[in-house]
Amino acid sequence: MAATTANPAQQILGEISKGPKLQKHVEVTEKNVLPSKEDVKVEKSHREFLTTVESFDAGQLSPTKTRERIILPDSLTINQERTETEHRENLQKFDRNSLKKSNIAEKNPLPDLTAIQQEKTEVELRQNVENFNKGGLKHVTPCENSPVVEAKLVHNVKKFDPSQLKHTETAEKNPLPDQDAIMEEKKEQTFRKSVTEFDKSGLKHADTVEKQASLPGAKEIAEEKKDAGLKTEIKSFSRESLKQSNTEEKIVLPDVEVIQAEKKEKEFRKSIEEFNHKKLKRSHTYERNSLPTWKAISLEKQEAEFRKSLTDFDKAKLAKTTVNEKNPLPDPSAIESEKREMEYQNSIKNFKKESMKRTDVHEKNRLPSQEDINAEKKGK
């Protein structure tokens, strides 16, 4: 059985070793890749199209007269143009001397060194929090408080004496700006720099017309009077007319099912805490590693032998071969036609459609429809 199933790699190497030995090593490289059938068909169709375009007789075309249609603007565009011209005239006639002088105060100062250091520490803390390893934490199961415990807590809070607390003064701390605030501040600085470095020589003189604010109508005055009356009623409202009310705090006691479930949970936790580990028996764990099958071992051996034969292969035993280039270079006519094609494509790409005139085309020879063709077939 072993003699009949020989390694195919060894058979190939044996046949290669029987041939004549080479004196020099020759490397074969494909210089010119032949085109496929689809490329040849596309090129033929393209050349036929170019020949039809070149041989086309322009004298067969009939002259046509084109009519240039000027579309008039609608009312919206006319109103927009009017308002735009009015704004431009008002800007040109505007008198700068009528403007009042105003002092510019910088409201958003840059942060000082302490603020920058605090921001650095905050960024480091955030990075430490993001890169924190959660694998070192232990699993903890939270315990929910029962209604009885919550009632006891509420009772203890009510009995608490606030006079035992010490007096403390609260200090308002200024939090550090986040990344969005820093980006907005940078944008504002660049905007201010562009405003300060702006070239005013390019601006034109314009006059502005101040429009007086329209007076309020009767409805607005009536609404304002109502608001003022409500405000006066609220201010003059007497609290003595209100009646005293006593609030009663009701505590809902748990039912029987909740109490029983809580008792079971307490007993279960107590049994876990008082569990004796000495009652457990010692057990041994056995690690099982499944061995590979006979087929897998034989395949692995064959693969190892094949790789070894490839690495130990002697290239000097290969026979010398001569390479003949089957794809000749194109003739001058094909090169000229290709140049014409490239020039034609460039002229089509760079063609300006604006230089063309509008033409109305009248179809003189109408093609037959599907119904005419079917009728003709039936007549035959």
Backbone torsions as a table, in degrees:
resi	resn	phi	psi	omega
1	MET	NA	-36.9	-179.4
2	ALA	-70.7	-29.9	-178.5
3	ALA	-72.6	-35.8	-177.3
4	THR	-74.0	-39.6	-178.8
5	THR	-91.9	80.0	178.4
6	ALA	-88.7	160.5	-179.0
7	ASN	-71.2	127.3	-179.0
8	PRO	-65.1	-31.5	179.3
9	ALA	-64.9	-40.7	178.7
10	GLN	-65.4	-36.9	177.8
11	GLN	-64.0	-42.4	179.9
12	ILE	-64.4	-43.2	179.6
13	LEU	-64.9	-35.3	178.5
14	GLY	-66.9	-40.4	177.5
15	GLU	-66.9	-37.1	179.0
16	ILE	-66.4	-38.3	-178.1
17	SER	-69.9	-21.9	179.6
18	LYS	-73.3	-23.9	-177.3
19	GLY	-72.9	174.0	-179.5
20	PRO	-70.0	149.4	-178.6
21	LYS	-81.7	144.7	178.4
22	LEU	-87.8	146.9	176.0
23	GLN	-92.9	-36.2	-180.0
24	LYS	-129.0	150.6	178.1
25	HIS	-89.7	131.5	-177.7
26	VAL	-119.6	128.5	175.9
27	GLU	-99.5	130.3	-176.5
28	VAL	-102.6	125.1	177.3
29	THR	-129.3	134.8	179.7
30	GLU	-83.7	115.2	-173.6
31	LYS	-84.1	-44.1	-174.2
32	ASN	-127.6	115.2	-179.4
33	VAL	-80.7	129.7	179.5
34	LEU	-72.2	144.7	177.5
35	PRO	-74.7	156.9	178.4
36	SER	-82.8	176.1	179.6
37	LYS	-65.0	-37.9	-179.5
38	GLU	-64.8	-41.2	178.3
39	ASP	-63.9	-39.2	179.6
40	VAL	-65.4	-42.5	179.0
41	LYS	-63.0	-43.0	179.6
42	VAL	-63.5	-41.9	-179.3
43	GLU	-66.3	-39.4	178.4
44	LYS	-63.7	-45.5	179.7
45	SER	-63.9	-36.9	178.9
46	HIS	-67.0	-41.8	178.7
47	ARG	-65.4	-39.6	177.2
48	GLU	-62.8	-39.5	177.6
49	PHE	-63.5	-41.6	179.7
50	LEU	-65.8	-40.4	178.9
51	THR	-64.6	-39.0	177.2
52	THR	-65.6	-37.3	178.2
53	VAL	-68.3	-40.9	-179.3
54	GLU	-68.0	-38.2	-177.4
55	SER	-87.0	6.2	-178.6
56	PHE	-71.3	134.5	-179.8
57	ASP	-94.8	113.3	-179.5
58	ALA	-72.9	-13.8	180.0
59	GLY	-69.2	-17.9	179.4
60	GLN	-74.2	-17.5	-179.1
61	LEU	-72.8	143.0	178.3
62	SER	-97.5	141.4	-179.2
63	PRO	-70.8	144.1	178.9
64	THR	-133.0	151.1	178.8
65	LYS	-101.5	133.2	-179.9
66	THR	-103.6	144.8	178.3
67	ARG	-115.3	122.0	177.9
68	GLU	-85.1	122.2	-179.7
69	ARG	-103.0	123.5	178.7
70	ILE	-100.9	115.8	-179.5
71	ILE	-83.6	121.8	179.8
72	LEU	-75.9	146.5	178.5
73	PRO	-72.2	154.0	179.1
74	ASP	-85.8	-178.6	-175.8
75	SER	-66.4	-34.6	-179.1
76	LEU	-64.5	-46.0	179.4
77	THR	-64.0	-36.9	178.9
78	ILE	-64.6	-44.0	179.0
79	ASN	-64.2	-39.9	178.1
80	GLN	-62.5	-42.7	178.7
81	GLU	-64.1	-39.1	179.6
82	ARG	-63.8	-48.3	179.1
83	THR	-61.7	-38.2	179.4
84	GLU	-65.0	-42.5	178.1
85	THR	-65.2	-39.5	177.7
86	GLU	-62.6	-43.2	178.0
87	HIS	-62.3	-41.2	179.7
88	ARG	-65.7	-41.4	178.2
89	GLU	-64.6	-40.8	178.8
90	ASN	-65.8	-37.9	178.3
91	LEU	-67.1	-37.1	179.0
92	GLN	-69.3	-33.3	-178.8
93	LYS	-88.4	1.3	-175.3
94	PHE	-69.5	136.9	180.0
95	ASP	-101.0	116.6	-179.6
96	ARG	-70.1	-23.0	-178.0
97	ASN	-66.6	-21.0	179.8
98	SER	-77.4	-11.6	-179.7
99	LEU	-75.8	148.1	177.7
100	LYS	-90.3	148.5	179.4
101	LYS	-78.3	137.2	179.4
102	SER	-131.1	143.9	179.3
103	ASN	-95.8	132.0	-179.2
104	ILE	-93.3	123.7	178.9
105	ALA	-115.2	129.2	179.8
106	GLU	-80.2	113.3	-175.5
107	LYS	-89.8	-26.6	-176.0
108	ASN	-109.8	87.7	-179.2
109	PRO	-74.2	162.6	177.8
110	LEU	-73.3	151.1	178.8
111	PRO	-70.2	148.2	179.1
112	ASP	-85.6	-175.0	-176.0
113	LEU	-65.7	-38.7	-179.0
114	THR	-64.8	-41.3	178.9
115	ALA	-64.8	-39.4	178.6
116	ILE	-64.5	-42.1	178.6
117	GLN	-64.2	-42.2	177.0
118	GLN	-61.5	-39.1	178.7
119	GLU	-65.7	-39.2	177.9
120	LYS	-62.0	-44.1	179.5
121	THR	-63.6	-38.1	179.1
122	GLU	-65.8	-39.9	178.3
123	VAL	-64.6	-41.4	177.9
124	GLU	-62.7	-42.2	177.9
125	LEU	-61.7	-41.1	178.8
126	ARG	-64.0	-41.2	178.6
127	GLN	-64.5	-39.4	177.7
128	ASN	-64.8	-37.9	178.6
129	VAL	-67.2	-40.8	179.9
130	GLU	-67.8	-38.4	-178.1
131	ASN	-90.0	13.9	-178.9
132	PHE	-69.6	136.6	-179.1
133	ASN	-85.7	111.3	179.9
134	LYS	-78.0	-11.8	-178.2
135	GLY	-66.7	-25.2	-179.1
136	GLY	-79.1	-9.6	179.7
137	LEU	-78.4	149.5	177.9
138	LYS	-96.8	151.7	-179.8
139	HIS	-79.5	129.5	-179.0
140	VAL	-127.7	130.9	177.1
141	THR	-95.1	119.9	-179.6
142	PRO	-73.4	148.2	179.6
143	CYS	-109.5	128.3	178.4
144	GLU	-86.5	138.0	179.0
145	ASN	-75.1	140.3	178.6
146	SER	-79.8	163.8	178.7
147	PRO	-60.8	-31.1	179.5
148	VAL	-66.2	-42.9	179.8
149	VAL	-65.6	-39.5	178.8
150	GLU	-64.9	-37.7	178.0
151	ALA	-64.9	-38.7	176.7
152	LYS	-64.2	-41.2	179.3
153	LEU	-62.6	-42.8	178.8
154	VAL	-63.4	-39.5	178.7
155	HIS	-64.9	-40.7	178.3
156	ASN	-67.3	-36.2	178.4
157	VAL	-65.7	-38.3	178.9
158	LYS	-67.1	-37.2	-180.0
159	LYS	-75.8	-12.0	-175.6
160	PHE	-65.1	137.8	-178.8
161	ASP	-96.1	111.7	-180.0
162	PRO	-68.1	-16.7	-179.2
163	SER	-67.5	-18.4	178.9
164	GLN	-75.2	-16.1	-179.5
165	LEU	-73.7	150.3	178.5
166	LYS	-91.1	152.4	179.4
167	HIS	-78.0	132.1	177.8
168	THR	-130.7	146.8	178.3
169	GLU	-103.3	130.8	-179.7
170	THR	-89.9	133.6	179.1
171	ALA	-110.3	125.8	-179.5
172	GLU	-81.1	118.9	179.9
173	LYS	-98.9	142.1	-180.0
174	ASN	-90.6	111.1	-179.1
175	PRO	-68.4	153.5	-179.8
176	LEU	-73.3	148.9	178.7
177	PRO	-70.8	148.3	177.3
178	ASP	-85.4	-175.5	-175.6
179	GLN	-66.6	-35.6	179.5
180	ASP	-65.7	-40.5	179.0
181	ALA	-64.7	-38.1	178.6
182	ILE	-65.8	-40.4	179.2
183	MET	-65.7	-39.5	177.7
184	GLU	-64.8	-38.3	178.8
185	GLU	-65.3	-40.0	177.6
186	LYS	-63.7	-42.3	178.3
187	LYS	-61.9	-40.1	179.4
188	GLU	-65.1	-39.0	178.2
189	GLN	-63.8	-44.2	178.0
190	THR	-64.2	-37.5	178.4
191	PHE	-65.3	-42.5	178.4
192	ARG	-64.5	-39.1	179.7
193	LYS	-63.9	-41.7	179.1
194	SER	-66.5	-33.8	178.9
195	VAL	-70.0	-42.7	-179.8
196	THR	-67.9	-35.7	-179.3
197	GLU	-90.4	11.0	-177.7
198	PHE	-70.8	138.6	-179.5
199	ASP	-87.3	110.1	-178.4
200	LYS	-79.5	-11.3	-177.4
201	SER	-66.7	-23.9	-179.4
202	GLY	-79.8	-8.8	-178.5
203	LEU	-79.9	149.9	177.2
204	LYS	-104.7	153.8	179.2
205	HIS	-74.6	133.4	179.3
206	ALA	-140.0	143.5	179.0
207	ASP	-104.9	133.6	178.7
208	THR	-107.4	146.3	179.4
209	VAL	-109.6	119.6	-179.8
210	GLU	-79.5	124.9	178.4
211	LYS	-98.4	133.7	179.8
212	GLN	-73.2	141.4	-179.9
213	ALA	-67.7	138.2	-179.2
214	SER	-69.9	141.7	-179.5
215	LEU	-72.8	150.0	179.4
216	PRO	-69.6	151.0	179.8
217	GLY	-85.2	-174.7	-178.0
218	ALA	-68.0	-37.2	-179.9
219	LYS	-64.9	-43.5	-179.6
220	GLU	-64.1	-39.7	179.5
221	ILE	-66.1	-40.2	179.9
222	ALA	-65.1	-41.9	178.3
223	GLU	-63.8	-40.1	179.1
224	GLU	-64.7	-37.3	177.4
225	LYS	-65.5	-40.2	177.9
226	LYS	-61.6	-44.3	178.8
227	ASP	-61.4	-41.5	179.5
228	ALA	-65.4	-39.8	178.1
229	GLY	-64.2	-41.1	178.1
230	LEU	-62.9	-42.0	179.4
231	LYS	-62.0	-42.6	179.6
232	THR	-66.1	-38.2	177.7
233	GLU	-64.9	-39.6	179.0
234	ILE	-65.8	-40.5	-179.7
235	LYS	-67.4	-39.5	-176.7
236	SER	-89.6	10.7	-179.3
237	PHE	-72.0	133.3	-179.6
238	SER	-98.8	129.1	179.9
239	ARG	-75.8	-14.4	-178.3
240	GLU	-66.8	-23.4	179.8
241	SER	-73.9	-13.7	179.6
242	LEU	-76.4	147.8	178.4
243	LYS	-92.7	148.2	-180.0
244	GLN	-81.9	140.5	179.5
245	SER	-133.2	140.6	179.5
246	ASN	-103.3	132.3	179.6
247	THR	-96.2	133.2	178.6
248	GLU	-113.2	124.5	-179.9
249	GLU	-90.8	119.3	-178.6
250	LYS	-103.3	129.6	178.2
251	ILE	-109.8	117.6	-178.8
252	VAL	-81.7	122.3	178.6
253	LEU	-79.7	151.4	179.2
254	PRO	-72.0	154.4	179.5
255	ASP	-84.4	-175.8	-174.7
256	VAL	-68.7	-38.5	-177.7
257	GLU	-64.8	-40.1	179.4
258	VAL	-65.9	-41.5	179.7
259	ILE	-64.1	-42.3	179.3
260	GLN	-65.3	-42.6	178.3
261	ALA	-62.1	-39.1	178.4
262	GLU	-66.0	-39.0	178.4
263	LYS	-64.0	-42.5	178.5
264	LYS	-62.4	-41.0	-179.4
265	GLU	-65.0	-40.4	178.8
266	LYS	-65.1	-42.4	178.5
267	GLU	-63.9	-39.6	179.5
268	PHE	-65.0	-42.6	178.5
269	ARG	-66.1	-39.1	179.3
270	LYS	-64.8	-39.7	178.0
271	SER	-64.7	-36.2	177.8
272	ILE	-67.5	-42.4	-179.4
273	GLU	-67.1	-37.3	-177.2
274	GLU	-93.4	14.3	-177.8
275	PHE	-69.5	137.4	-179.4
276	ASN	-95.2	114.9	-179.5
277	HIS	-74.1	-16.4	-177.7
278	LYS	-70.7	-20.4	179.9
279	LYS	-74.1	-14.6	-179.1
280	LEU	-74.0	146.0	178.9
281	LYS	-94.4	148.7	179.1
282	ARG	-78.1	137.2	179.8
283	SER	-129.0	146.5	179.8
284	HIS	-105.2	136.5	178.0
285	THR	-101.0	134.5	-179.2
286	TYR	-114.2	126.7	179.5
287	GLU	-88.9	120.3	-178.1
288	ARG	-106.1	126.5	178.9
289	ASN	-122.6	111.3	-176.8
290	SER	-71.0	127.7	-179.6
291	LEU	-77.5	152.4	177.6
292	PRO	-70.2	158.3	-179.8
293	THR	-78.8	172.2	-179.1
294	TRP	-66.1	-35.7	179.2
295	LYS	-66.1	-41.5	179.6
296	ALA	-64.6	-38.9	179.3
297	ILE	-65.7	-43.5	-179.4
298	SER	-64.9	-40.9	177.7
299	LEU	-64.1	-40.0	179.3
300	GLU	-65.6	-38.6	178.1
301	LYS	-64.6	-45.0	179.7
302	GLN	-61.5	-41.2	178.8
303	GLU	-64.3	-41.0	179.1
304	ALA	-64.9	-42.4	178.6
305	GLU	-64.7	-39.9	179.9
306	PHE	-64.7	-43.2	177.6
307	ARG	-63.7	-39.1	179.2
308	LYS	-65.7	-40.0	178.6
309	SER	-65.9	-35.0	177.7
310	LEU	-69.0	-40.2	179.4
311	THR	-70.1	-35.4	-179.3
312	ASP	-88.7	8.3	-176.8
313	PHE	-69.4	137.4	-179.6
314	ASP	-97.1	114.7	-180.0
315	LYS	-71.4	-16.8	-179.9
316	ALA	-68.7	-18.9	-179.3
317	LYS	-79.9	-8.1	-178.7
318	LEU	-72.3	146.6	179.5
319	ALA	-84.1	149.9	-179.5
320	LYS	-76.2	138.5	179.0
321	THR	-128.2	147.8	177.9
322	THR	-104.6	135.6	-176.9
323	VAL	-104.3	125.7	177.3
324	ASN	-109.9	127.2	179.6
325	GLU	-81.7	115.7	-174.2
326	LYS	-90.6	-17.5	-176.5
327	ASN	-99.6	100.9	-179.1
328	PRO	-75.7	164.3	177.6
329	LEU	-71.9	152.9	179.0
330	PRO	-69.5	153.7	-179.6
331	ASP	-78.8	168.7	-177.4
332	PRO	-61.4	-33.1	-180.0
333	SER	-64.7	-41.2	178.2
334	ALA	-65.6	-37.5	178.6
335	ILE	-64.7	-42.0	-179.7
336	GLU	-66.0	-41.7	178.7
337	SER	-63.8	-37.2	178.4
338	GLU	-67.2	-38.0	176.9
339	LYS	-63.0	-44.1	178.0
340	ARG	-59.9	-40.9	179.8
341	GLU	-62.5	-43.0	178.3
342	MET	-63.2	-42.4	178.6
343	GLU	-63.9	-39.0	179.3
344	TYR	-65.0	-42.0	178.5
345	GLN	-64.8	-41.5	178.4
346	ASN	-64.5	-39.9	178.8
347	SER	-65.2	-35.3	177.7
348	ILE	-67.9	-41.7	-179.7
349	LYS	-65.3	-41.0	-175.7
350	ASN	-89.7	8.7	-178.7
351	PHE	-71.5	133.2	-179.6
352	LYS	-93.6	117.3	179.4
353	LYS	-73.9	-17.6	-177.7
354	GLU	-68.2	-27.5	-179.1
355	SER	-75.2	-12.5	-178.7
356	MET	-78.0	150.0	177.7
357	LYS	-105.4	153.1	-179.8
358	ARG	-75.3	135.6	179.5
359	THR	-130.3	143.4	174.6
360	ASP	-100.2	119.9	-175.2
361	VAL	-98.8	129.6	176.1
362	HIS	-111.7	124.0	-178.5
363	GLU	-81.8	114.4	-177.2
364	LYS	-86.2	-42.4	-176.3
365	ASN	-106.2	98.2	-177.4
366	ARG	-77.4	133.3	178.4
367	LEU	-75.0	147.5	179.5
368	PRO	-71.1	146.5	178.1
369	SER	-84.4	177.7	-179.7
370	GLN	-66.3	-34.8	178.5
371	GLU	-66.7	-40.5	177.9
372	ASP	-62.9	-40.3	-179.6
373	ILE	-65.4	-43.1	179.1
374	ASN	-64.1	-39.9	178.1
375	ALA	-64.4	-40.2	178.3
376	GLU	-65.2	-39.2	178.1
377	LYS	-64.3	-41.2	179.0
378	LYS	-65.9	-37.3	178.7
379	GLY	-64.9	-34.6	176.1
380	LYS	-68.1	NA	NA
